[in-house]
């Protein structure tokens, strides 16, 4: 499925993923890294990172689930708004065509 996406959409998705990943890494590093005397994480730091990353990932999943639920309604509402605007523009154009010398060209976005 992902292979069928447009290259621009793939790049946007990758960029968005990397932004979320980098922000999560930054947050968990600031919260959990306290001992810089060792190359490896201490047990407390490791537990903190696991907890922090898990919490952020679960939060992200909840946000995405909500987004997936709301998006169809938002798209539907936007489509309805566009249909109403198109109908209004068609009425204006019909009125302009019925009135000699009157033109609404250039005012389609009003």
OpenMM code with the backbone's topology and positions (N, CA, C; nanometers):
from openmm import Vec3, app, unit

residues = "UNK UNK UNK UNK UNK UNK UNK UNK UNK UNK UNK UNK UNK UNK UNK UNK UNK UNK UNK UNK UNK UNK UNK UNK UNK UNK UNK UNK UNK UNK UNK UNK UNK UNK UNK UNK UNK UNK UNK UNK UNK UNK UNK UNK UNK UNK UNK UNK UNK UNK UNK UNK UNK UNK UNK UNK UNK UNK UNK UNK UNK UNK UNK UNK UNK UNK UNK UNK UNK UNK UNK UNK UNK UNK UNK UNK UNK UNK UNK UNK UNK UNK UNK UNK UNK UNK UNK UNK UNK UNK UNK UNK UNK UNK UNK UNK UNK UNK UNK UNK UNK UNK UNK UNK UNK UNK UNK UNK UNK UNK".split()
positions = [
    Vec3(0.0831, -0.1195, 0.0000),
    Vec3(0.0000, 0.0000, 0.0000),
    Vec3(0.0872, 0.1254, 0.0000),
    Vec3(0.1915, 0.1279, 0.0817),
    Vec3(0.2788, 0.2443, 0.0932),
    Vec3(0.3555, 0.2689, -0.0369),
    Vec3(0.3842, 0.1621, -0.1119),
    Vec3(0.4575, 0.1767, -0.2360),
    Vec3(0.3758, 0.2489, -0.3419),
    Vec3(0.2439, 0.2473, -0.3286),
    Vec3(0.1573, 0.3102, -0.4263),
    Vec3(0.1397, 0.4602, -0.3991),
    Vec3(0.1903, 0.5092, -0.2877),
    Vec3(0.1764, 0.6495, -0.2531),
    Vec3(0.2647, 0.7354, -0.3433),
    Vec3(0.2237, 0.8591, -0.3617),
    Vec3(0.3048, 0.9549, -0.4352),
    Vec3(0.4361, 0.9780, -0.3603),
    Vec3(0.5437, 1.0042, -0.4335),
    Vec3(0.6721, 1.0303, -0.3660),
    Vec3(0.6641, 1.1465, -0.2665),
    Vec3(0.5907, 1.2529, -0.2999),
    Vec3(0.5771, 1.3659, -0.2074),
    Vec3(0.5070, 1.3237, -0.0793),
    Vec3(0.4050, 1.2399, -0.0914),
    Vec3(0.3329, 1.1921, 0.0272),
    Vec3(0.4237, 1.1032, 0.1118),
    Vec3(0.5041, 1.0203, 0.0458),
    Vec3(0.5985, 0.9359, 0.1190),
    Vec3(0.6992, 1.0212, 0.1953),
    Vec3(0.7491, 1.1260, 0.1312),
    Vec3(0.8452, 1.2144, 0.1979),
    Vec3(0.7811, 1.2870, 0.3156),
    Vec3(0.6568, 1.3327, 0.2979),
    Vec3(0.5854, 1.3987, 0.4084),
    Vec3(0.5662, 1.3030, 0.5243),
    Vec3(0.5270, 1.1797, 0.4945),
    Vec3(0.5079, 1.0800, 0.6003),
    Vec3(0.6387, 1.0510, 0.6732),
    Vec3(0.7469, 1.0373, 0.5985),
    Vec3(0.8770, 1.0128, 0.6603),
    Vec3(0.9181, 1.1315, 0.7466),
    Vec3(0.9007, 1.2511, 0.6941),
    Vec3(0.9355, 1.3715, 0.7702),
    Vec3(0.8536, 1.3796, 0.8988),
    Vec3(0.7223, 1.3543, 0.8886),
    Vec3(0.6366, 1.3584, 1.0072),
    Vec3(0.6793, 1.2539, 1.1095),
    Vec3(0.7094, 1.1330, 1.0618),
    Vec3(0.7550, 1.0272, 1.1521),
    Vec3(0.8838, 1.0686, 1.2225),
    Vec3(0.9793, 1.1219, 1.1464),
    Vec3(1.1073, 1.1616, 1.2054),
    Vec3(1.0910, 1.2764, 1.3047),
    Vec3(1.0009, 1.3689, 1.2760),
    Vec3(0.9754, 1.4778, 1.3707),
    Vec3(0.9207, 1.4239, 1.5023),
    Vec3(0.8247, 1.3317, 1.4937),
    Vec3(0.7679, 1.2717, 1.6150),
    Vec3(0.8753, 1.1929, 1.6894),
    Vec3(0.9517, 1.1123, 1.6171),
    Vec3(1.0573, 1.0312, 1.6788),
    Vec3(1.1609, 1.1202, 1.7478),
    Vec3(1.2055, 1.2248, 1.6779),
    Vec3(1.3068, 1.3136, 1.7357),
    Vec3(1.2536, 1.3863, 1.8584),
    Vec3(1.1295, 1.4296, 1.8537),
    Vec3(1.0706, 1.4987, 1.9690),
    Vec3(1.0575, 1.4022, 2.0867),
    Vec3(1.0139, 1.2801, 2.0596),
    Vec3(1.0018, 1.1799, 2.1651),
    Vec3(1.1386, 1.1512, 2.2274),
    Vec3(1.2401, 1.1374, 2.1441),
    Vec3(1.3753, 1.1124, 2.1931),
    Vec3(1.4228, 1.2269, 2.2818),
    Vec3(1.3976, 1.3483, 2.2382),
    Vec3(1.4385, 1.4661, 2.3151),
    Vec3(1.3683, 1.4715, 2.4510),
    Vec3(1.2377, 1.4479, 2.4513),
    Vec3(1.1605, 1.4513, 2.5768),
    Vec3(1.2116, 1.3452, 2.6737),
    Vec3(1.2257, 1.2226, 2.6259),
    Vec3(1.2688, 1.1134, 2.7141),
    Vec3(1.4132, 1.1322, 2.7601),
    Vec3(1.4985, 1.1859, 2.6746),
    Vec3(1.6367, 1.2120, 2.7157),
    Vec3(1.6390, 1.3144, 2.8290),
    Vec3(1.5629, 1.4231, 2.8127),
    Vec3(1.5606, 1.5271, 2.9159),
    Vec3(1.5043, 1.4747, 3.0475),
    Vec3(1.4030, 1.3903, 3.0399),
    Vec3(1.3409, 1.3366, 3.1614),
    Vec3(1.4267, 1.2312, 3.2302),
    Vec3(1.4953, 1.1515, 3.1516),
    Vec3(1.5535, 1.0286, 3.2062),
    Vec3(1.7054, 1.0276, 3.2202),
    Vec3(1.7754, 1.1067, 3.1438),
    Vec3(1.9221, 1.1021, 3.1491),
    Vec3(1.9726, 1.1924, 3.2604),
    Vec3(2.0336, 1.1301, 3.3593),
    Vec3(2.0823, 1.2087, 3.4728),
    Vec3(2.2276, 1.1784, 3.5071),
    Vec3(2.2745, 1.0628, 3.4667),
    Vec3(2.4094, 1.0218, 3.5043),
    Vec3(2.4939, 1.0076, 3.3781),
    Vec3(2.5851, 1.1025, 3.3568),
    Vec3(2.6688, 1.1004, 3.2373),
    Vec3(2.8082, 1.0444, 3.2652),
    Vec3(2.8230, 0.9751, 3.3777),
    Vec3(2.9520, 0.9159, 3.4132),
    Vec3(2.9774, 0.7840, 3.3411),
    Vec3(2.8722, 0.7246, 3.2830),
    Vec3(2.8849, 0.5939, 3.2184),
    Vec3(2.8367, 0.6029, 3.0745),
    Vec3(2.8947, 0.5185, 2.9927),
    Vec3(2.8565, 0.5144, 2.8518),
    Vec3(2.7149, 0.4573, 2.8351),
    Vec3(2.6810, 0.3576, 2.9161),
    Vec3(2.5504, 0.2920, 2.9075),
    Vec3(2.4527, 0.3543, 3.0059),
    Vec3(2.3250, 0.3280, 2.9815),
    Vec3(2.2214, 0.3760, 3.0731),
    Vec3(2.2274, 0.3000, 3.2046),
    Vec3(2.1945, 0.3680, 3.3120),
    Vec3(2.1784, 0.2977, 3.4393),
    Vec3(2.0446, 0.2250, 3.4344),
    Vec3(2.0213, 0.1353, 3.5282),
    Vec3(1.8935, 0.0624, 3.5321),
    Vec3(1.7766, 0.1597, 3.5493),
    Vec3(1.7929, 0.2597, 3.6360),
    Vec3(1.6866, 0.3587, 3.6562),
    Vec3(1.6589, 0.4370, 3.5280),
    Vec3(1.7643, 0.4760, 3.4586),
    Vec3(1.7468, 0.5493, 3.3328),
    Vec3(1.6782, 0.4620, 3.2282),
    Vec3(1.7174, 0.3356, 3.2231),
    Vec3(1.6576, 0.2437, 3.1258),
    Vec3(1.5083, 0.2251, 3.1525),
    Vec3(1.4720, 0.2066, 3.2797),
    Vec3(1.3300, 0.1944, 3.3154),
    Vec3(1.2545, 0.3225, 3.2803),
    Vec3(1.3151, 0.4362, 3.3092),
    Vec3(1.2527, 0.5646, 3.2799),
    Vec3(1.2292, 0.5812, 3.1293),
    Vec3(1.3304, 0.5477, 3.0493),
    Vec3(1.3178, 0.5595, 2.9037),
    Vec3(1.2083, 0.4667, 2.8525),
    Vec3(1.2047, 0.3427, 2.9015),
    Vec3(1.0998, 0.2488, 2.8600),
    Vec3(0.9617, 0.3042, 2.8931),
    Vec3(0.9473, 0.3559, 3.0131),
    Vec3(0.8192, 0.4113, 3.0563),
    Vec3(0.7825, 0.5356, 2.9751),
    Vec3(0.8781, 0.6245, 2.9585),
    Vec3(0.8556, 0.7491, 2.8851),
    Vec3(0.8173, 0.7210, 2.7398),
    Vec3(0.8961, 0.6389, 2.6725),
    Vec3(0.8689, 0.6073, 2.5322),
    Vec3(0.7348, 0.5362, 2.5183),
    Vec3(0.7067, 0.4425, 2.6087),
    Vec3(0.5786, 0.3718, 2.6039),
    Vec3(0.4612, 0.4664, 2.6189),
    Vec3(0.4729, 0.5588, 2.7123),
    Vec3(0.3651, 0.6556, 2.7348),
    Vec3(0.3441, 0.7437, 2.6112),
    Vec3(0.4525, 0.7921, 2.5527),
    Vec3(0.4413, 0.8780, 2.4352),
    Vec3(0.3870, 0.8019, 2.3143),
    Vec3(0.4286, 0.6772, 2.2984),
    Vec3(0.3791, 0.5964, 2.1862),
    Vec3(0.2300, 0.5690, 2.2032),
    Vec3(0.1879, 0.5331, 2.3246),
    Vec3(0.0445, 0.5107, 2.3487),
    Vec3(-0.0357, 0.6385, 2.3241),
    Vec3(0.0173, 0.7512, 2.3672),
    Vec3(-0.0502, 0.8793, 2.3436),
    Vec3(-0.0620, 0.9075, 2.1946),
    Vec3(0.0455, 0.8821, 2.1218),
    Vec3(0.0439, 0.9030, 1.9776),
    Vec3(-0.0598, 0.8132, 1.9113),
    Vec3(-0.0684, 0.6875, 1.9528),
    Vec3(-0.1673, 0.5950, 1.8960),
    Vec3(-0.3092, 0.6434, 1.9229),
    Vec3(-0.3337, 0.6940, 2.0432),
    Vec3(-0.4671, 0.7453, 2.0764),
    Vec3(-0.5014, 0.8668, 1.9911),
    Vec3(-0.4045, 0.9561, 1.9737),
    Vec3(-0.4274, 1.0736, 1.8896),
    Vec3(-0.4558, 1.0336, 1.7453),
    Vec3(-0.3789, 0.9385, 1.6946),
    Vec3(-0.3999, 0.8939, 1.5568),
    Vec3(-0.5353, 0.8263, 1.5400),
    Vec3(-0.5775, 0.7486, 1.6391),
    Vec3(-0.7085, 0.6835, 1.6322),
    Vec3(-0.8192, 0.7883, 1.6287),
    Vec3(-0.8056, 0.8920, 1.7095),
    Vec3(-0.9044, 1.0000, 1.7096),
    Vec3(-0.9032, 1.0722, 1.5760),
    Vec3(-0.7854, 1.0987, 1.5238),
    Vec3(-0.7718, 1.1654, 1.3945),
    Vec3(-0.8393, 1.0830, 1.2847),
    Vec3(-0.8159, 0.9532, 1.2846),
    Vec3(-0.8750, 0.8653, 1.1830),
    Vec3(-1.0276, 0.8668, 1.1933),
    Vec3(-1.0804, 0.8755, 1.3149),
    Vec3(-1.2255, 0.8814, 1.3328),
    Vec3(-1.2826, 1.0145, 1.2861),
    Vec3(-1.2136, 1.1239, 1.3146),
    Vec3(-1.2655, 1.2569, 1.2833),
    Vec3(-1.2443, 1.2979, 1.1382),
    Vec3(-1.1417, 1.2476, 1.0755),
    Vec3(-1.1058, 1.2919, 0.9413),
    Vec3(-1.2177, 1.2741, 0.8391),
    Vec3(-1.2871, 1.1597, 0.8324),
    Vec3(-1.3947, 1.1469, 0.7335),
    Vec3(-1.5030, 1.2540, 0.7513),
    Vec3(-1.5370, 1.2857, 0.8764),
    Vec3(-1.6374, 1.3898, 0.9004),
    Vec3(-1.5875, 1.5262, 0.8545),
    Vec3(-1.4607, 1.5534, 0.8797),
    Vec3(-1.4041, 1.6816, 0.8377),
    Vec3(-1.4019, 1.6922, 0.6855),
    Vec3(-1.3648, 1.5844, 0.6185),
    Vec3(-1.3624, 1.5833, 0.4720),
    Vec3(-1.5036, 1.6001, 0.4178),
    Vec3(-1.6006, 1.5302, 0.4775),
    Vec3(-1.7395, 1.5409, 0.4334),
    Vec3(-1.7901, 1.6839, 0.4477),
    Vec3(-1.7625, 1.7462, 0.5616),
    Vec3(-1.8066, 1.8836, 0.5847),
    Vec3(-1.7424, 1.9782, 0.4833),
    Vec3(-1.6149, 1.9583, 0.4557),
    Vec3(-1.5457, 2.0431, 0.3578),
    Vec3(-1.6043, 2.0241, 0.2185),
    Vec3(-1.6365, 1.9004, 0.1828),
    Vec3(-1.6982, 1.8734, 0.0523),
    Vec3(-1.8337, 1.9425, 0.0416),
    Vec3(-1.9133, 1.9364, 0.1486),
    Vec3(-2.0436, 2.0027, 0.1487),
    Vec3(-2.0282, 2.1533, 0.1322),
    Vec3(-1.9301, 2.2116, 0.2003),
    Vec3(-1.9044, 2.3554, 0.1865),
    Vec3(-1.8660, 2.3899, 0.0429),
    Vec3(-1.7835, 2.3066, -0.0185),
    Vec3(-1.7418, 2.3312, -0.1566),
    Vec3(-1.8595, 2.3176, -0.2527),
    Vec3(-1.9481, 2.2206, -0.2281),
    Vec3(-2.0659, 2.2033, -0.3130),
    Vec3(-2.1585, 2.3238, -0.3023),
    Vec3(-2.1767, 2.3754, -0.1813),
    Vec3(-2.2610, 2.4939, -0.1615),
    Vec3(-2.2010, 2.6132, -0.2351),
    Vec3(-2.0697, 2.6309, -0.2223),
    Vec3(-2.0022, 2.7423, -0.2901),
    Vec3(-2.0139, 2.7275, -0.4415),
    Vec3(-1.9994, 2.6058, -0.4928),
    Vec3(-2.0107, 2.5820, -0.6368),
    Vec3(-2.1520, 2.6127, -0.6849),
    Vec3(-2.2534, 2.5750, -0.6055),
    Vec3(-2.3920, 2.6038, -0.6423),
    Vec3(-2.4167, 2.7545, -0.6433),
    Vec3(-2.3627, 2.8250, -0.5453),
    Vec3(-2.3774, 2.9709, -0.5415),
    Vec3(-2.3102, 3.0355, -0.6620),
    Vec3(-2.1909, 2.9884, -0.6967),
    Vec3(-2.1208, 3.0412, -0.8140),
    Vec3(-2.1988, 3.0130, -0.9416),
    Vec3(-2.2591, 2.8949, -0.9515),
    Vec3(-2.3385, 2.8608, -1.0696),
    Vec3(-2.4585, 2.9540, -1.0811),
    Vec3(-2.5229, 2.9856, -0.9689),
    Vec3(-2.6364, 3.0791, -0.9706),
    Vec3(-2.5918, 3.2175, -1.0159),
    Vec3(-2.4772, 3.2635, -0.9648),
    Vec3(-2.4259, 3.3946, -1.0050),
    Vec3(-2.3941, 3.3980, -1.1539),
    Vec3(-2.3329, 3.2914, -1.2032),
    Vec3(-2.3001, 3.2852, -1.3455),
    Vec3(-2.4260, 3.2790, -1.4307),
    Vec3(-2.5277, 3.2053, -1.3846),
    Vec3(-2.6542, 3.1984, -1.4582),
    Vec3(-2.7209, 3.3352, -1.4606),
    Vec3(-2.7169, 3.4058, -1.3485),
    Vec3(-2.7756, 3.5397, -1.3433),
    Vec3(-2.6996, 3.6345, -1.4350),
    Vec3(-2.5678, 3.6211, -1.4394),
    Vec3(-2.4868, 3.7063, -1.5262),
    Vec3(-2.5149, 3.6765, -1.6724),
    Vec3(-2.5328, 3.5492, -1.7055),
    Vec3(-2.5615, 3.5109, -1.8437),
    Vec3(-2.6991, 3.5612, -1.8862),
    Vec3(-2.7925, 3.5684, -1.7924),
    Vec3(-2.9284, 3.6129, -1.8233),
    Vec3(-2.9378, 3.7650, -1.8320),
    Vec3(-2.8377, 3.8343, -1.7803),
    Vec3(-2.8387, 3.9807, -1.7813),
    Vec3(-2.7291, 4.0295, -1.8753),
    Vec3(-2.7671, 4.0828, -1.9934),
    Vec3(-2.6661, 4.1300, -2.0891),
    Vec3(-2.5793, 4.2405, -2.0275),
    Vec3(-2.4497, 4.2307, -2.0520),
    Vec3(-2.3561, 4.3319, -2.0050),
    Vec3(-2.3108, 4.3134, -1.8612),
    Vec3(-2.3674, 4.2164, -1.7895),
    Vec3(-2.3298, 4.1919, -1.6501),
    Vec3(-2.2429, 4.0670, -1.6450),
    Vec3(-2.1284, 4.0778, -1.5802),
    Vec3(-2.0376, 3.9638, -1.5719),
    Vec3(-1.9857, 3.9489, -1.4306),
    Vec3(-1.9782, 3.8247, -1.3847),
    Vec3(-1.9238, 3.7939, -1.2528),
    Vec3(-1.7888, 3.7251, -1.2654),
    Vec3(-1.7306, 3.7275, -1.3843),
    Vec3(-1.6005, 3.6629, -1.4030),
    Vec3(-1.4985, 3.7285, -1.3108),
    Vec3(-1.4173, 3.6475, -1.2476),
    Vec3(-1.3175, 3.6977, -1.1549),
    Vec3(-1.3671, 3.7029, -1.0120),
    Vec3(-1.4964, 3.6813, -0.9912),
    Vec3(-1.5536, 3.6843, -0.8566),
    Vec3(-1.5973, 3.5457, -0.8110),
    Vec3(-1.5437, 3.4402, -0.8715),
    Vec3(-1.5857, 3.3040, -0.8410),
    Vec3(-1.5571, 3.2645, -0.6970),
    Vec3(-1.4557, 3.3241, -0.6352),
    Vec3(-1.4164, 3.2844, -0.4999),
    Vec3(-1.4902, 3.3609, -0.3915),
    Vec3(-1.5788, 3.4475, -0.4281),
    Vec3(-1.6518, 3.5256, -0.3268),
    Vec3(-1.7607, 3.4418, -0.2648),
] * unit.nanometer
topology = app.Topology()
chain = topology.addChain("A")
for resn in residues:
    res = topology.addResidue(resn, chain)
    for name in ("N", "CA", "C"):
        topology.addAtom(name, app.Element.getBySymbol(name[0]), res)
